[in-house]
């Protein structure tokens, strides 16, 4: 037994907004988006590196070895991400 086809959905203002947004986003070249994202990561890297030391240290009870330096590991992760986006 065949089921009847559903009636088409009514077009709402959100459809028009979504279509306009999609057209605006697809008009931006991918290379531009890539460089903007790399610039965002570089800005985040600068922010991480300039954070005060007392804001990124673990509590005094925890070990204070080199592995507890949160700025170092955040910077390493960001540099890896920047490198990946620059290569690919």
Backbone as a chain_set.jsonl record, in Angstrom:
{"seq": "XXXXXXXXXXXXXXXXXXXXXXXXXXXXXXXXXXXXXXXXXXXXXXXXXXXXXXXXXXXXXXXXXXXXXXXXXXXXXXXXXXXXXXXX", "coords": {"N": [[0.836, -1.158, 0.0], [0.621, 2.145, -0.921], [1.882, 5.095, 0.596], [0.531, 8.344, 1.054], [2.058, 11.257, -0.369], [3.805, 13.662, 1.539], [2.659, 16.979, 2.164], [4.227, 19.91, 0.74], [6.509, 21.792, 2.754], [5.797, 24.899, 4.341], [7.277, 27.98, 3.404], [9.321, 29.887, 5.465], [10.339, 32.992, 7.098], [12.791, 32.336, 8.215], [13.869, 30.526, 6.434], [14.548, 32.191, 4.29], [16.433, 33.826, 5.546], [18.377, 31.902, 6.212], [19.106, 31.046, 3.626], [20.228, 33.437, 2.616], [22.359, 33.771, 4.378], [23.854, 31.459, 3.822], [24.549, 31.969, 1.138], [26.153, 34.237, 1.528], [28.267, 33.178, 3.055], [29.335, 31.276, 1.292], [30.356, 32.932, -0.605], [32.754, 33.851, 0.307], [36.159, 33.352, -0.237], [37.881, 30.216, 0.174], [40.582, 30.283, 0.801], [40.869, 32.755, 2.043], [39.363, 32.347, 4.367], [40.896, 30.373, 5.529], [43.316, 31.78, 6.139], [42.296, 33.684, 7.897], [41.523, 32.018, 9.998], [44.008, 30.994, 10.777], [45.156, 33.379, 11.631], [43.511, 33.853, 13.828], [44.286, 31.707, 15.489], [46.97, 32.444, 15.881], [46.624, 34.835, 17.291], [45.439, 33.798, 19.594], [47.599, 32.276, 20.502], [49.443, 34.315, 21.113], [48.042, 35.546, 23.182], [47.988, 33.453, 25.08], [50.735, 33.165, 25.622], [51.314, 35.595, 26.806], [49.954, 35.555, 29.192], [49.788, 36.08, 32.734], [52.132, 34.549, 34.967], [51.181, 33.596, 37.444], [48.558, 32.996, 36.898], [48.487, 30.661, 35.487], [49.721, 28.651, 36.816], [49.708, 25.556, 38.61], [47.958, 24.663, 41.696], [49.658, 25.246, 44.863], [50.076, 22.874, 46.228], [50.398, 20.914, 44.336], [52.762, 19.176, 42.223], [55.651, 20.916, 41.031], [56.954, 20.626, 38.589], [58.494, 20.691, 35.271], [56.563, 19.75, 33.589], [54.206, 20.75, 34.512], [53.807, 23.239, 33.535], [51.51, 25.085, 32.184], [51.265, 27.039, 30.199], [53.311, 26.41, 28.436], [52.476, 23.923, 27.33], [50.034, 24.623, 26.187], [50.925, 26.454, 24.288], [52.498, 24.763, 22.712], [50.524, 23.033, 21.679], [49.006, 24.884, 20.197], [50.911, 25.789, 18.333], [51.337, 23.441, 16.907], [48.78, 23.112, 15.771], [48.65, 25.434, 14.188], [50.742, 24.896, 12.443], [49.716, 22.629, 11.124], [47.513, 23.757, 9.778], [48.866, 25.547, 8.137], [50.297, 23.842, 6.484], [48.436, 22.061, 5.312]], "CA": [[0.0, 0.0, 0.0], [1.406, 3.373, -1.027], [1.505, 6.176, 1.51], [0.445, 9.609, 0.31], [3.204, 12.159, -0.209], [3.575, 14.756, 2.485], [2.565, 18.273, 1.481], [5.469, 20.681, 0.895], [6.549, 22.665, 3.922], [5.644, 26.324, 4.06], [8.537, 28.732, 3.481], [9.252, 30.871, 6.539], [11.427, 33.974, 7.016], [14.053, 31.686, 8.56], [14.408, 29.945, 5.205], [15.182, 33.277, 3.541], [17.634, 34.21, 6.286], [19.351, 30.825, 6.028], [19.608, 31.104, 2.249], [21.096, 34.613, 2.495], [23.582, 33.475, 5.132], [24.592, 30.456, 3.044], [25.134, 32.646, -0.019], [27.228, 35.11, 2.009], [29.407, 32.354, 3.464], [29.957, 30.636, 0.13], [31.012, 33.957, -1.416], [34.086, 34.096, 0.858], [37.081, 32.324, -0.717], [38.391, 29.302, 1.196], [41.914, 30.748, 1.202], [40.664, 33.845, 2.994], [38.913, 31.746, 5.615], [42.061, 29.682, 6.094], [44.227, 32.76, 6.738], [41.619, 34.26, 9.065], [41.593, 31.041, 11.079], [45.397, 30.981, 11.239], [45.336, 34.613, 12.398], [42.844, 33.635, 15.104], [45.159, 30.854, 16.293], [48.137, 33.237, 16.276], [46.17, 35.727, 18.354], [45.28, 32.984, 20.793], [48.953, 31.944, 20.952], [49.995, 35.523, 21.749], [47.342, 35.719, 24.449], [48.457, 32.419, 26.008], [52.125, 33.438, 26.006], [51.38, 36.802, 27.637], [49.233, 35.383, 30.456], [50.665, 36.128, 33.901], [52.553, 33.24, 35.456], [50.358, 33.132, 38.565], [47.252, 32.555, 36.388], [48.583, 29.376, 34.792], [50.407, 27.673, 37.664], [48.805, 24.722, 39.408], [47.999, 25.003, 43.122], [50.955, 25.037, 45.509], [50.226, 21.495, 46.686], [50.764, 20.048, 43.216], [54.169, 19.208, 41.84], [55.993, 22.101, 40.248], [57.917, 20.237, 37.56], [58.35, 21.357, 33.971], [55.34, 19.28, 32.931], [53.038, 21.469, 35.02], [53.765, 24.554, 32.909], [50.363, 25.047, 31.278], [51.519, 27.909, 29.05], [54.152, 25.666, 27.499], [51.698, 22.918, 26.603], [49.047, 25.32, 25.354], [51.659, 27.009, 23.155], [52.876, 23.639, 21.846], [49.321, 22.599, 20.965], [48.643, 25.91, 19.216], [51.901, 25.784, 17.249], [51.034, 22.253, 16.077], [47.587, 23.407, 14.988], [49.019, 26.431, 13.176], [51.529, 24.177, 11.442], [48.822, 21.786, 10.323], [46.727, 24.601, 8.868], [49.764, 26.122, 7.139], [50.707, 22.79, 5.542], [47.305, 21.503, 4.588]], "C": [[0.895, 1.238, 0.0], [0.911, 4.406, -0.024], [1.464, 7.477, 0.724], [1.666, 10.487, 0.608], [2.838, 13.283, 0.747], [3.498, 16.071, 1.72], [3.862, 19.059, 1.687], [5.375, 21.619, 2.103], [6.424, 24.124, 3.502], [7.001, 27.02, 4.239], [8.381, 29.836, 4.519], [10.361, 31.902, 6.349], [12.782, 33.374, 7.396], [14.694, 31.01, 7.345], [15.155, 31.015, 4.403], [16.477, 33.727, 4.227], [18.734, 33.165, 6.106], [19.944, 30.817, 4.635], [20.565, 32.279, 2.059], [22.42, 34.38, 3.211], [24.454, 32.475, 4.381], [25.262, 31.092, 1.828], [26.297, 33.548, 0.398], [28.468, 34.299, 2.386], [30.094, 31.69, 2.275], [30.638, 31.649, -0.792], [32.428, 34.247, -0.931], [35.019, 32.992, 0.37], [37.653, 31.494, 0.432], [39.767, 29.748, 1.684], [41.808, 31.876, 2.232], [40.255, 33.308, 4.358], [40.081, 31.048, 6.309], [42.997, 30.665, 6.79], [43.594, 33.46, 7.94], [41.686, 33.311, 10.255], [43.006, 30.946, 11.639], [45.675, 32.238, 12.062], [44.668, 34.504, 13.768], [43.704, 32.778, 16.032], [46.413, 31.602, 16.742], [47.778, 34.221, 17.388], [45.987, 34.991, 19.668], [46.635, 32.592, 21.371], [49.595, 33.13, 21.668], [49.34, 35.745, 23.111], [47.836, 34.709, 25.493], [49.853, 32.744, 26.513], [52.208, 34.642, 26.944], [50.579, 36.695, 28.938], [50.204, 35.466, 31.624], [50.944, 34.724, 34.447], [51.651, 32.718, 36.575], [48.972, 32.651, 38.121], [47.301, 31.163, 35.784], [49.321, 28.316, 35.597], [49.383, 26.822, 38.399], [48.875, 25.141, 40.88], [49.336, 24.614, 43.744], [51.154, 23.595, 45.944], [50.702, 20.568, 45.566], [52.259, 20.169, 42.92], [54.454, 20.381, 40.922], [57.045, 21.769, 39.199], [57.65, 20.952, 36.248], [57.073, 20.93, 33.271], [54.096, 20.004, 33.426], [52.927, 22.885, 34.454], [52.664, 24.557, 31.838], [50.562, 25.924, 30.05], [52.334, 27.176, 27.997], [53.318, 24.709, 26.671], [50.605, 23.545, 25.746], [49.723, 25.891, 24.114], [52.066, 25.904, 22.186], [51.675, 23.175, 21.026], [48.921, 23.603, 19.886], [49.618, 25.944, 18.047], [51.674, 24.583, 16.336], [49.818, 22.524, 15.199], [47.874, 24.406, 13.878], [49.807, 25.758, 12.067], [50.674, 23.312, 10.541], [48.031, 22.623, 9.319], [47.607, 25.28, 7.817], [50.145, 25.09, 6.073], [49.552, 22.326, 4.689], [46.312, 22.575, 4.308]], "O": [[1.807, 1.36, 0.817], [-0.29, 4.577, 0.184], [2.278, 7.685, -0.177], [2.222, 10.45, 1.706], [1.712, 13.781, 0.755], [4.205, 16.252, 0.729], [4.527, 18.888, 2.709], [4.313, 22.157, 2.42], [6.892, 24.519, 2.434], [7.772, 26.669, 5.133], [7.435, 30.622, 4.467], [11.243, 31.7, 5.514], [13.816, 33.86, 6.94], [15.918, 30.934, 7.245], [16.254, 30.775, 3.902], [17.486, 33.975, 3.567], [19.892, 33.513, 5.873], [21.146, 30.606, 4.469], [21.602, 32.133, 1.412], [23.48, 34.749, 2.705], [25.672, 32.64, 4.32], [26.415, 30.786, 1.524], [27.311, 33.615, -0.298], [29.59, 34.694, 2.07], [31.318, 31.56, 2.265], [31.415, 31.263, -1.665], [33.225, 34.824, -1.67], [34.711, 31.813, 0.54], [37.881, 32.01, 1.526], [40.078, 29.601, 2.865], [42.586, 31.926, 3.184], [40.75, 33.77, 5.386], [40.23, 31.128, 7.529], [43.427, 30.413, 7.916], [44.291, 33.793, 8.898], [41.883, 33.746, 11.39], [43.183, 30.831, 12.851], [46.358, 32.168, 13.084], [45.199, 35.006, 14.759], [43.837, 33.08, 17.217], [46.871, 31.412, 17.869], [48.555, 34.411, 18.323], [46.34, 35.504, 20.731], [46.808, 32.575, 22.589], [50.22, 32.961, 22.715], [50.016, 36.094, 24.079], [48.072, 35.067, 26.648], [50.127, 32.611, 27.706], [53.095, 34.694, 27.796], [50.532, 37.654, 29.708], [51.33, 34.977, 31.525], [50.092, 33.837, 34.389], [51.386, 31.517, 36.643], [48.284, 31.97, 38.882], [46.256, 30.542, 35.588], [49.526, 27.202, 35.114], [48.315, 27.308, 38.769], [49.767, 25.899, 41.262], [50.054, 23.763, 43.219], [52.292, 23.131, 46.022], [51.34, 19.55, 45.832], [52.917, 21.132, 43.314], [53.602, 20.79, 40.133], [57.943, 22.575, 38.954], [56.698, 21.723, 36.13], [56.548, 21.673, 32.441], [53.033, 19.883, 32.818], [52.045, 23.645, 34.855], [52.876, 24.083, 30.722], [50.077, 25.589, 28.969], [52.075, 27.31, 26.801], [53.434, 24.681, 25.446], [50.292, 23.026, 24.674], [49.169, 25.827, 23.016], [51.989, 26.086, 20.971], [51.792, 22.95, 19.822], [48.539, 23.211, 18.784], [49.207, 26.11, 16.899], [51.807, 24.699, 15.118], [49.826, 22.2, 14.011], [47.398, 24.244, 12.755], [49.571, 26.016, 10.886], [50.886, 23.268, 9.329], [47.896, 22.246, 8.156], [47.136, 25.561, 6.715], [50.295, 25.429, 4.899], [49.68, 22.212, 3.47], [45.274, 22.313, 3.701]]}, "num_chains": 1, "name": "protein.A"}
